[in-house]
Each structure stands twice: as C-alpha cells, then as structure tokens.
Amino acid sequence: MSNKFDDQVQRNLMGKQLEKEDNVLEAMSLYEANISEAFEGSFPYRRLAILYRKRKLLSEEVRVLEKAITVFNSLISSGRTDIKPKLNEFQERLNKVNYKISKFK
C-alpha cells in the first residue's frame, strides 16, 4: 500500500523523466497535482515556476510561488532546517516576477 508522500515523489520523478523526453505539458500536470496536495518539498514548485516563466505565463508563475510560500510558511514550526531558505527563495522569486509584472503595466 502506498502513501500520499510516496505517490507525490513518484509524480516528481515521472515529471522529471517526462521533461527529459520533451513532454513538458504532461510533466507540468504531474507537478500541478503535487502542489494541489500541498507537497512539502520545493521541487514541483520550482519546476513549475521555471516552466511558466519560460512560457511567459507570469500570472501562473505568481500562483505557484504564492502556493509554495503558503505551504512553507505552514511548515516553519516543524523544526525542519530547510524551510526558511526555501521560503526565502520563493519570496525572492515572487518579488522578482511581481516587479516584472509591474513594469508591464
């Protein structure tokens, strides 16, 4: 019997493989499934932010980064030492994309 986390890790691995095979949309759908379940690792958020940026879908990039920030904020008290650096990374990325969006307006 598999658990949710194992399923999510498998989706990340499959998404990574699909990207290598140039099947990016299918990979993105696997990453989206993981972030919809509030995956507690940075991989799918990072990959989606990059892939949406490459497609110039800035509002989607913002959505993903905001979700990552929400998830990692909820983990601050978990005692995991990787949370604050990831939170800072996603906040910096969000600040950059918001700045980019504001320049277009």
N, C-alpha and C positions, 0 to 999 in steps of 0.2 A: 504494500500500500504506500503510495507516495504522499508527501505533504505539500502544502502550498509553496513553501520556500523552494523545495526541490523542483517543483514544476516551473517556478519563475526562473531559477538558474538554468534549467534546460531551455526555456524560451530564449534567454540571453545567449546561450551557446549556439542555438539554432539560428538566431538572428545574426550573430557574428558570421556564421558559415554562409548564410544567405547573402550577406553583404559581399563576402569574398566571391560569391557566384554571380554578383551583379543583380541580385534580386532584392533590391533595396526596399521596394514597397512592401513586400512580404515581411522583411526584417522589421520594418517600422511598425507593422501591425502587431508583431510579437512584443516589441518594446512598449507599444501603447497598452497592450494587455497588462504588462507588468506595472506600468505606472498607474493604471486604473485600480490596481490592487495595492497601491502604496508600497511597492517594493522598497526594501530598506538598504539597498546598495545604490551606488551612483551610476553604474554602467548604462542602464537604459535611458536615464535622464540625459546623461552626457551625449550618448549617441544620437538621440532624437534631437537635441538642441543643435548639434552639428549638422545633422541631415536636413532639418528645417532651415537652418541658416544657408546651406548650400542651395536650397530651392527658393531662397528669398521669401520664405513664409515666416516673417518676423512675429506675427501675432501667435502663431503656433509655437514658435520658439519661446516666447514670453510665457505662454500657458504651461509648457513643460517645465521651465525654470521655476515658475511660481509653485507648481506642484512639488518639485524637488525641495524647495525651501520649506514648504509646509510639512512635508514628510520628515526632513532632517531636523526642523525645529522641534517636532514632537519627540525626537529621539535624544535631545540634549541631556536629559536627566538619566539616560540609560547607562551612563558610565563608559560608553564606547569612546575611545580616544580619536577615532577617525571622523567623528560627527562635525566638530567645529570647522576643521579645514574644508570639508566638503560643503558645508553651509556657506562658508566664506567664498569658495569657488563659484557656487551657483549664484550668490548675491552679486558678485563682481560681474559675472556674465550677464545677469539681468540688468544691472546698471548700464553696461555697455550697449545692450540691444535697445534699452529704453532711450538712451542718448541718441542712438542711430535713428530710431523712430521719430524722436522729437526734431531732428534735423530735417526730416522729410516734410514735416507739417508746415 
